[in-house]
Amino acid sequence: MSSAATTSTATTSAATTSTTPARQRGHVLPLRPVAPRSATDDRMPSAGAPGAAGDAERVRALETEVAQLRTAMASRAVIEQAKGVLMLLTGCGEQAAFDLMAHISSHTHRKVRDVAHVLTASASGRTGLPDDVRAILRDACPPSVPLH
């Protein structure tokens, strides 16, 4: 094989690997080629709208996204703590604890993060469990000694 053919094959395989799907957590994510930006290009890309109005819209969208990500990060910690509480109470695994929180969430019409707050506050002794959450937990993991 000639060196020109080898170079052509290597270039072709490098080009195809940058656009092939990547696996992450069991999902196939398509990779999109990204155009390189110059070192002097400090402008934010607009969302298809020309001028300052498009930039302002893009800034608002990014600010909203940042606020949502901050809320998600704050919720993540309390959800992990609540999973730990449920794992201690029930002897279940991490996924089963999350599934139980999701079950409580759907049956009490609360967000998972709100269920997590209730569980951690109760575990720390700050508040008691609401009756509806207590009933679901009792059904999910009945006490070994009957309550009187």
N, C-alpha and C positions, 0 to 999 in steps of 0.2 A: 504494500500500500504506500502511495507516495506521501510526502510530508504535506502537500497541499490538500490531499483527501483527508488526512488525519486532522489537520487544522479545521477543515470544513465540518467534519463530524463533531469535533469538540465544540465548535462554535454553535452548531445546531443543537447539540444536547444541552449546552448551557442555556440557550435561548428557550428551549422547551421546559427546562426545570423551573424557570422563573415564573411560568404561567400554569404549572400543574397544580392540582388541588393539594392542600396540606391537611393532615388529620389533626384535630385538636378536640379532645374529650369526646371522641366517637363521632364527630361531625366533620363533614368534608367542607372545607372553607376554600373558595376559589381565590387564588392570588391574582391581584391585578398589578400590572406594571405601573410604577409610579415615575412620573417625569422628574428628572433631577431639577433642583432649584439652584440658582446661582447664589453665591455667598452675598451678593449685594441685593438680592430680592428679599426684602423684609416685609412685603405686603402680604396680608392674609388673602387667600383665594376667596373670591366672591362666589356666591351660590347661584351664579348665572345672571344676576341682576347687575346692570352697569352702574358705576359711580358710587357715591357715598351712601345712597339709600340701600344698595345691595350689601355694602360693607356693614352698615348699621344693623341690617337684618341678620347677617351672619354673626355679628358680635352678640346680639340678643339670643340667638339660637345656641351659641357656645356657652353663654352665661347660664342659660337654662340647663344645658347638659351638665355643666360643672356642679350646679346646685343639686341636681338629681344624683350625680355620682357621690357627692359628699353625704347625702342622706343615705344612700346605699351602703357606703363605708361605715357610717355610724350604726346602721341597723345590723350590719354583719356581725359586729362584736357581741351585741346583746343576743342575737340569734344563736351564735356559737355557745354562749354561756347557758342559754336556756336548753340547748341540746344536751349540754353536760348535766344539767339538773335532771332532765328526763332520763338520761342514761343511768344516772345514779339511782333514781327512783324505781325505774322499771327493769334495769339490768339489760336493756336492749342496746343495739348498736347505733352508730351515728345516723345512718340512713333511716332507721326505724324511728328514731327520736324526731328527726325532721318531718317524717311522714305523719307522726302523731301531732306535731304542731300544725301542719297543714290541714289535718283533719279537724282539729279544734278551730282553726281559723275559718274553715268553710262552714262549720256547723254553728258558730257563734257570730258569724258575719263581722269578724275582726280581721285586720291585716296580720300576716304572720309576725311582723315586727312588733305589733301591739300585743299579740299573744306572748311573744318572747319577753316583753317588758313586764307583763303580768306575772309570768312564771318566775322571773328573776327577782322581782320585788317581793313576791311571796316567799321564795326560798331564803331571802335575806332577812325576812321578818318585818319588812316595812309595811306590808299590807297582807290581807288574806286573799285567797283565791275567790273570784266571783263564782257564784253557785253554778252557772252553766259550764264553766271550765272545770270546776271540781267534779261535776257529774260525769263529764266525758272522761276525765282522768280515772275516776273510780270504775267506769265501765271498761276502760282500756287496761287497767291494772288493778283489779280488786285487791283489797287488803287481805293478807293471809289470816288475820284475826278479824272476825266480824266486828264492825263498829256498833256500839250500843246507842 
